[in-house]
Amino acid sequence: MRPEVLISKPVGSECRAALAARFVLHDLPAAPDPDRLLADVGGRIRGIAGGKVSAAMMARLPALEIIANSGVGVDTIDMATARSRGIRVTNTPGVLNVAVAELTLGLMLALARRIPEGDAFVRSGRWAAGVFPNCSELSGKTLGILGLGRIGTEIAARAAAFGMHIAYHARSPKAGVAWEYVADLHDLARAADWLVVIAPATPETRGIVSRSVLQALGPGGRLVNVARGSLVDEGALAAALADGRIAAAGLDVFSPEPPRPGSPLFSAPNLVLSPHIGGASREAMDRTALAVATAVLDVLGRTEGWRGIDRPGPVTE
């Protein structure tokens, strides 16, 4: 019998097709009764494609060998439980870099050139009554990046092409990086015209962009968060925007997601919002689908006595 694999959140068609060629697939998001599905097949599931795996779910999957997460962050997976059971957890490093970096610059341009407001200005007919206010350029400004991993590096390279000065804060300086390292986040915020958040979501980074960091960013500063919503104190951000203590912000991520009705963010001025689409380009989704399928095929293929697929991707323990 073919091994059985659970799809725990929607995956691309290429991923599904690659897995279906070797495995029996069970689609949890599409199931009319997900709890009943787990009760029926949980004991036979050996792999998960997608992510969003709690300790309670793992407890229902005694044969589980591999969780192939469709994304870089593994904060939706109970890693401690996975480690204790020897379950391999993989992610998809690199596949979202370009997409997230491009959206980051898109949010920055939308704020600097006031693109959403300009669109509303033209559609409303107000252009006939007067000239749209002047905007600002990215060139010559200082970009502070919180977290200079793969995606942060892609953002920095694109911002440098716009003529921006780059500085960054991380746990330690990055070897071989020419951009300026700033050891204290508050100092980075004070020096920056723009602060981009692209650090991992960990207990240590929860709320790291605090009221005091926003105060340091100042009334001319702009914030863009493309990491996780948990890194920014959203209440403090909404208040800072309302009081003019920072100039503007762009958010692709929230805590929780989607934001609850009546969130103070919805009434905050000078704020551009997008629905967590940083990595959601067609190209990135294709790369992610292939990496997820590769991880499951490689890991389960070892025990089934056959190779993975012809285009192997990274497998991280």
DAMOTA-V57042 format. One record per backbone hydrogen bond with DSSP energy under -0.5 kcal/mol. CO is the residue of the C=O (numbers start at 1). NH is the residue of the N-H. If there is no record, write none. Layout:
((CO:NH) (CO:NH))
This chain:
((3:24) (4:46) (4:47) (5:26) (6:8) (6:49) (7:28) (7:29) (12:16) (13:17) (14:18) (15:19) (16:20) (17:21) (19:22) (19:23) (23:25) (24:5) (26:7) (26:28) (27:31) (28:31) (31:34) (33:37) (34:38) (35:39) (36:40) (37:41) (38:42) (41:44) (41:45) (42:45) (44:4) (46:65) (46:66) (47:6) (48:50) (48:68) (49:8) (49:9) (50:70) (52:54) (53:78) (54:58) (55:59) (56:60) (57:60) (58:61) (61:64) (65:88) (66:48) (66:68) (67:69) (67:90) (68:50) (69:71) (71:92) (74:77) (76:53) (77:79) (78:82) (79:83) (80:84) (81:85) (82:86) (82:87) (83:86) (88:67) (90:69) (92:95) (94:97) (96:100) (97:101) (98:102) (99:103) (100:104) (101:105) (102:106) (103:107) (104:108) (105:109) (106:110) (107:111) (108:112) (109:113) (110:115) (112:136) (114:118) (115:119) (116:120) (117:121) (118:122) (119:123) (120:124) (121:126) (121:127) (122:125) (125:128) (126:129) (126:130) (127:130) (138:141) (141:143) (141:165) (142:144) (142:193) (142:194) (143:145) (143:167) (144:146) (144:196) (145:147) (145:169) (146:198) (147:149) (149:153) (150:154) (151:155) (152:156) (153:157) (154:158) (155:159) (156:160) (157:161) (158:162) (159:162) (159:164) (160:163) (163:140) (165:143) (166:180) (167:145) (168:182) (169:147) (174:177) (176:178) (180:168) (184:188) (185:189) (186:190) (187:191) (188:192) (193:222) (194:144) (194:196) (195:224) (196:146) (196:198) (197:226) (200:202) (202:205) (202:206) (205:208) (208:210) (209:233) (210:214) (211:215) (212:216) (213:217) (214:218) (218:221) (218:247) (221:247) (221:248) (222:195) (223:250) (224:197) (224:226) (225:252) (225:253) (228:231) (229:232) (230:207) (231:209) (232:234) (233:237) (234:238) (235:239) (236:240) (237:241) (238:242) (239:243) (240:244) (240:245) (240:246) (241:244) (248:223) (249:272) (250:225) (251:274) (252:276) (254:229) (260:263) (263:266) (264:267) (265:268) (270:249) (272:251) (274:276) (277:280) (279:281) (281:285) (282:286) (283:287) (284:288) (285:289) (286:290) (287:291) (288:292) (289:293) (290:294) (291:295) (292:296) (293:297) (294:298) (295:299) (296:300) (297:301) (298:302) (299:303) (300:304) (301:305) (301:306) (310:312))
